[in-house]
Amino acid sequence: MPTVAVTGATGAQGGATARALLAAGHHVRALTRDPASPAAEALRALGADVRRADFDDRGSLDAALAGADSLFAVSTPFGTGIDAEVRQGKALVDAAVAARTGHVVFTSAAHADRGTGVPHYDSKDAIERHLYASGLPWTVIAPAAFMDNYASGWTLEGLREGAFAWPMPADLPLTLIPAADIGAFAALAIRRREEFAGRRVDIASDELTPDGIARVLAAAVGGPIAHHEVPLDVVRRHSTDLAAMFGYFTTHGLDVDVAALRRTYPEVGWHSFADWAEAQDWSRLLTPPRPSDRGRRLEGGDQVD
C-alpha cells in the first residue's frame, strides 16, 4: 500500500483521516508539531509513523513529505489568523511540489469556491487556487458544517443550560458532517486516486434545521433542549469571521446533495446527526469543567475547524 502523509494528524480532520487510512491498510505518516503528544502516541499505537512537521518550517515539511506517495492537506486560521493560514497552506503545497507528491487531497469548506465573503472560506479558496496552479494531481473535498463543533465551545455551554444557541432561524436547513465521515471520504479519494483526481466535491452527511438539531440533541442528552436564535450582532462582537459565516448560512444556505453522496459512495458509512449525537458521552461533556481543567481544554491537536 502507498505511503500517505497526513497533516494535522492529531486534530479532528487529520486524525479521522489517519485512522481511516490505517484501517484500510495504508502506510500513514502522521505529521504533527508535537510527536510526543498523547494524540500522537495514540496514532503511533495504531501503527502510524509519527513525524514532526511545522507549516512555518519549510525544512521540516520537506523532510516529512520525502518519499510520500500522497498527501492529505488541511489548513486552519483558528489560533493563527487568515493571512497565516494562506501562507502556511501555500508553503505546504510548494513542499509537495518539491517532493513530487503523486496526489494531494486538500480539505477545504463547502461553498468556499463561490466567493462567499466569509474570511476563513476565502482563505481556503486562495489555497485551492494555489494547488490548482501547482501542476500536482489534486482532489479537493469540501465539508459542510461540523457536527463535532456541537460538543464543544459556546454551543456546549448553551446545552448545559438547556439551550441550543445557534445564530440561524429555527426553520432554515443546514448541511452537516462529522469528522469521521470527512476522514472516510478523504481515505476513499486517496484509494481511488484516478477517479477523484481533478475533482472538487462538497460533502455532507445530513441536513437539519436548528429546531431539528435541538430535538435530536434533546433525545441524545435525555433532557429538554430548545433552539435559541442568537442575534448576529452578538456573534459579530466576538468574531466578524463567524458572523459572516452564519450570515451566509442564513441568506444563501449551504446546500450539498446528501442523498446523492449516500447513494454514490455508500462505503463511506455516512453518519446521520442522530448517529453522531447518540455516540457522544454527554454525561461527561455536560459536566462543567473545573477551573484547573480550563487550560487543558484549550490544548489539543494541530488542526481544528
Secondary structure, DSSP 8 states (H G I E B T S, - for coil): --EEEETTTTSHHHHHHHHHHHHTT-EEEEEES-TTSHHHHHHHHTT-EEEE--TT-HHHHHHHHTT-SEEEEE---TTT-HHHHHHHHHHHHHHHHHTT-SEEEEE--TTGGG----HHHHHHHHHHHHHHTTTS-EEEEEE-EEGGGGGSHHHHHHHTTTEEEESS-TT--EEEE-HHHHHHHHHHHHHTHHHHTTEEEEE-SEEE-HHHHHHHHHHHHTS--EEEE--HHHHHHH-HHHHHHHHHHHHT-----HHHHHHH-GGG----HHHHHHTS-HHHHTS---GGGHHHHH---S---
